[in-house]
Amino acid sequence: MSTHTAGDRSAPPTLLDAAAGRPLHPAAREVLDAALARGWADPRALHGPGRDARLLLDNAREVVAECLGVRRDEVWFVPPADAVVRGFLGLAEARAARGARDLVVAPVEHAQVRHAAAWWTARRGGDVREAPVDRDGRVDPAALAALAAAPEVAAAALQLANHEIATTQPVADVHLPEGVDLFVDASASLGLLDLPSGPGWSAAAGCAKSWGGPAWVGLMLVRHGARWSNPLPGEPGPADAGGGLPDVAGALAAAAALRATLAERDAVDERRRRLVDRLRTTAAALPDVDLVGDPVDRLPHLLTFSCLYLPGDALVRELDREGFAVASGSACTASTLEPSHVLAAVGALTHGNVRVSLAPDVTEDEVERFCGVLPRVVDRLRAEVGL
């Protein structure tokens, strides 16, 4: 929570960009301090400090497995990027020996998934097939399954919910042909949404920052019995993570944050849904504004809208001057200045976009103040360009 008022440059802005990162959950901070003092050793070592670290790491895996409804031997703590790349491409690698070299993805998948698919298929001599999405960014499960039915397909990927427009995906309704495994990217949504139960998916990835854990801790889930082979240099099993030292303290902090977040999720997310609905009403009342994403089946804390005639970076700067930290979906990666592939895929404006994402401790007063500032900022910027 912030006490920032318009024009006050000494106070930090009100955080309305929680999807990009937020402070550690208090439960994670408390555990992290203790774990750093006790879990510093290599948990693979056989000496006393190593065995102690191993017990702590196993405890973290047990907590996460219980929270997510999976087996402990299906849980691996790895860096977030590794969780996505190894989780997805490991399924494909296991099928490559049979001549399957194509991958199926949705055009709204995170750039990490898309880049991984492009890299692997180029290396293997395959193609990336894209499943179509509707105006809300949702995949048709039947269309995805039909693309995956080709004998050249090694694996498919489908996110649990979209990181830019909040739309949830029908992962539980996807039934792929025998021999084609499904990877679920839950990096932006684990802790907010439950993974589908049942055998429909074979591997998944999460990032602890989505539930208030350390942003450098990722989670790779590989289901028991899934065909998975390490697609990158390292040991063949999923535990390797590129040969790095396991982060025991980070794993414990991530597990503690996940358990605490799930315990308070119902109350927190009911309030955030209500506040996002208030934001939607305010944005929808502005002229020439396009709201993006499903208004109902969505992440509870995120909203993206597009303002015609305005650049997204100008909106971000002006709202920051007014004391609100938001993001713009007009460029998926600022370093390339490319328009958002997600917004382009759903036919939305790829410029003039604002993404608002609410932290668990956001207050109603903060949202109301933003709703009061937003129309003034939009009107002022449009007047500056002669509209």
N, C-alpha and C positions, 0 to 999 in steps of 0.2 A: 504494500500500500504506500502511496505517496501523498505528501501534503502540498504538492506543487500547485501554484496558482499562476494564471497567465501573466507573463512578463517577469516572473521570478526565476532568474538564471542560477541562483545559488542552490535550489533544491533539485533533486533528480526528477526527471519526467515520470509521469504515471505510465507504468508498463502495460501497454496493450499489444505487445508483441511476444507473448509468452511461448508461442510455438517455436520461436528461434532460440529460446533459452530463458531460464528463470532461476532464481536462487534455489539452493538445495532445500529439500524438505527438511524440517527440523529433525525428523527421525534419522535421516541420512547423515546430517552433520554430527549428531550425537554419536552414532555408530562409527563414523569415519575416524574421528579423533581417537577412539579407543582401539580401532582395528589397526591404525598406523603404528601404534605402540606395540601391538602383539603379533600382527600378521605380516611382518616385514620379510620373513624368510621365504626361500623357494619351496613351495608346497610339494615339489617333486623330490626334494632331498629326503634322505632317510634319517638324518639326525633329529634331535629333539625339537629345535625351533622349526625345522621343516615339517615335522609331523604335526606340530601345533598349528602351523599355517594351513596344512591340509585339512585339519578338522574344521577350521573356520571357513575354508572354501567349500567344503562339503555341506556345511550348515547353510551357507548362502544358496547353494544349488537346491537344497531341500526346501527352503522357504519359497524360492521362486517357483519350483515345481508345484508346491501346494497351492500357491496363489493362482497359477495358470491352469491347473488341472492336467498337468503332464507328469511324466516320470522324471525322477532325478537324473537318470542317465541320458535324458534327452536335452538337458540344459547345459549350455556352454557359454562362459563369459569370454568375449573377445572384443576388440575395438569395433565401434559401430559400423565403419565401412567394411571391415572384414565380415561382419555378421551378414550383411547384404550380399556381398560378392561371393563369399564362400558358400553361404546357404543356398543361393540360387544356382550358381554355376556348379556346385557340387552335385546337384541332381542331374544337371545336363551332362557332366563329365562321366557319370556312371552309365549313361546310355550311349555315349559317343562310340564305344567299341562296337556297337551293333549298327553303326551307320547313321544314327540319328544326329543331325547337326543343325537343325533349325530350332528356334525358340519363339514362343508366343508371349507377347506382352500387350498391355493396354497403352494407348498413347498418352494417358494421364499418369503413368507410373513416375516415380521419382527419378531424377536424372541419374542417380547411382545405378538403379536397375537398368535403365536404358543404355547407359554407357557400358555396363558389364555385359549386357546381351550383345551389343555391337562388337565389343572386343572379342568375346568368345566365339561368336559365329564367324568373324573374319579369320580368326586363328584356325578354326575347324573347317572353313569353306562352306558355311551354311548361311541362312538368311534369318532375319528377324521378321516375324509376322505380327501385325497389329490387329487386335480385336477392336471393333468399333465401339464407341460410347455414345450415349444420348446427350441431350442438351445439359443435363445435370452432371455429366461426367461418369455415368454408371454404365458398366459393361453388361451386355446381354450374355448370361451364362451359356445359353445354347450356342451362340455364335462363337464364344471362346472355345467351347468343347469341339465344335465343328472344325475350327482351325487346328486344334491339337490332335485331331484324328488322323492327320496325314502321317504316313510312316516315317517321314524325315524329321518329325518333331521330337526333340529330346526332353523338353520341360516347358512349363508355362509359369508365369508370374502374375499375381494379382494382389494389389494392396488391400489392406483392411479398410482404410479410409484415406481420402486424399488430403495431402499436406497443405494444399493451397485453397481449395474450395470446400473442404469438409465433407463432401459426399461419401457415404459409406458404400462399400461394394458387397454384392451378394455372394460372398465367398462360400457360405454354407450351401448355396444352390449350384455350385460348380461341380460337375461330375465328369471328370476327364476319362478318356479311353484307357483301357488297361495298358500299363507300361509307360504312361506319361504322368509324371509327378508334378504337383502344384507347390510353388513357393509363395508364401504370404509375407509381404513386406508390411510389418506393423510398426515401423520405426516412428511414425508420427502419431500412433494411436494406442499402443499397448499401455495398459493402465487406465485408459479412458474407455476402451471397448474390450470385450472378452473375445478371445480366439474362438472360432467355431469348434464345437465338440465333434467327435467322430473322426473317421479316417480320411476325410476329404483332402487334407493337405499333408505334405511330407516334410517340409522344412519351413521355418519362419525366422524373421529377424525383428529385433526391437532395439530401441535406444533408451537408456535409463533417463535421459533428460525429459522424455515425454511424461514420466510419472514423478519427477522431482528428484531423481537420482543424479549421480555424476554424469556429465555430458560425455565423458571419455569412455564410459562403459557401455558396451553393446551386449546384446543377448542373441545367441544363435540357438535355435531349437531344431534338432534333427530327430524325427520320430523313430521310435524303435522299429527296426526292420526295413527302414527306408533305404533305397539304393542311393548311396551317396559316396562320392570319391573326391578327395581334395583336388580342386582344380588349379591350385597354385603351389609353388615350391613349399616343401615342408613334409612332415609326417603324414601318413595316409588318413589318419583318423581326424574327427572334428575337433579334438582337444588341442591340436597343435597351435593354431592361431599364428602361424608364421614363425614359430620357434621362440616367441617372446616369453618373458617371465609373467606368469599369471598375476593379475592385479587383485590380491586377496582383499585389501582394504576397500577398493572400489566395488568389488562384488558384494561385500557385506553391506556397504552403504546403499547400493542399488536394491538389494533384497529388502532392507529395512524400509526404504522409501516406498517400494511397491506394496508391501504389506500395509503400511500406514495409509497410503493413497486409496487402496481398495476399501479399507475400513470406513473411510469418510466420503467415498465417491458419490453415493446416492444423494446426500444432502448438498454437497458442493456442486455437482453437475446439474441438479435441478435448478439451483440458483443461477448458474451460468447460462443454462438454456433460456431462462426467462430474461436475463440481461441481453443475450444475443438477439432475442426476439425484439427487444426494445431498440437495439441498434439497427435491426432490419427495418423497422418501422420508420426510423429517422432517415436512413439512407434512401428508402423507397419514396419518401416524400419529396426528395430533391429532384429538380428537372434534369432530364437526360442522364439518369443514373441506372446502371444495369446491375442487378443483384445476381451473383453467380453461385451455383451449387444448389443441392436439394434443401428446401426449407425445413424438412422434417427428419428425414433419415440422414443424419449428419453427425459429425463430432459436436459435442456440446458447447465448445468454447470458441469457435472460430467462424468468422464471416469475411467474405471478400465481395467488394463491389467496385464497379468501374464508373468513372466520371468522364463523360464525353468532353472532348476538346482540351483536357488537362493532362499534363505529364505526371506520372506517378511520383517521380522523385520530388517534384515541386510540392505535391500534397504532403509527402512525408516531412519535408523540411518545414513547411508552414505549421503543420500540426505539432512538430517538435518544438517550434518556437512558442506555441500555445501551451506546452507542457505535457504532450502526449506522444509516447514512443510507439509508432505503428510501422508496418512493413508495406512494401509495394510489390504486387505480383507482376508488375509490368516488365521486370527483367528477372528471369529465374536465377541467373548468376550475373552479378554486377560486372564481373571481370570481362564477360563476353558481350555485354549489352544486347543479348539476344532476347526477343520477347518470350514470355512464358509459354512453354509448349503445352502446358495444361490448359491455359485459357484459350489458346489457339485451337486445341482439340475439341473444345465444347462450343466453339463459335462465339466466344465472348470478346469484348474489347481487350486487346493486349497492351494498351497503354492507359494511363490514368486510373490505375487500380490501387486499392487500399485493402490490405489484409489486417484485420483486427483479431487478436487472439487473447483471451482473458486468462490470467493466472487464477489459481484457486482462491486467493485472498482478495481479489478485486472487490471493490465496494460498489454499492448502488449509486452512491454519490459521485464516484469517479466516472461511471458510465453516463450518468445524467449530465455531468459537466462536459463530457466529450460530445454528447448529443446536442448540447447548446453551442459548442464551438464549431462543429463540423459545417453546418450551413453557412456560417460567416466566412470560414476559410474558403469554401468552394466558390461562394459569390465573389469574394475578393480576388481570387486568382482568375476567375473568368472575366472580371472587369479589367484586370491588368492586360489581358490579351484581346480586349475590345469586344467582349461578348456580353 
